[in-house]
Amino acid sequence: MTNNPQFQRPTFKIRGRKSPLALTFGILVIIGVLFTALSGFYADWLWFKSVDFTSTWSTILGTKIFLFVANGFVNCINCVGKCVDRIQATTTICFDDNGVRQP
């Protein structure tokens, strides 16, 4: 690490405190998004209950959850594989003609 200020990383500091109004607005936005997302979920459940097909709703819900988790697992494996490939690509070991490892 060098002490030259030209090569040092910049530091970012958040000045002051967040205002209560901004925090309240952020919380209300999050609640609104959750309410909107869950209202369709609840409406579907009420419809399937009214036609007496709650088992179908449970199957659909289970399938969606399974696909979400499986997709996350596959993407995680893909990301780890790419990280391992990148690490292996940057670490090369060289040997000379006599089989001695070169730095």
Stockholm file with secondary structure:
# STOCKHOLM 1.0

chainA/1-103         MTNNPQFQRPTFKIRGRKSPLALTFGILVIIGVLFTALSGFYADWLWFKSVDFTSTWSTILGTKIFLFVANGFVNCINCVGKCVDRIQATTTICFDDNGVRQP
#=GR chainA/1-103 SS CCCCGGGSCCCCCCCSCCCHHHHHHHHHHHHHHHHHHHHHHHHHHHHHHHTTCHHHHHHHHHHHHHHHHHHHHHHHHHHHHHHHHHHHHHCCCEECTTSCEEC
#=GC SS_cons         CCCCGGGSCCCCCCCSCCCHHHHHHHHHHHHHHHHHHHHHHHHHHHHHHHTTCHHHHHHHHHHHHHHHHHHHHHHHHHHHHHHHHHHHHHCCCEECTTSCEEC
//
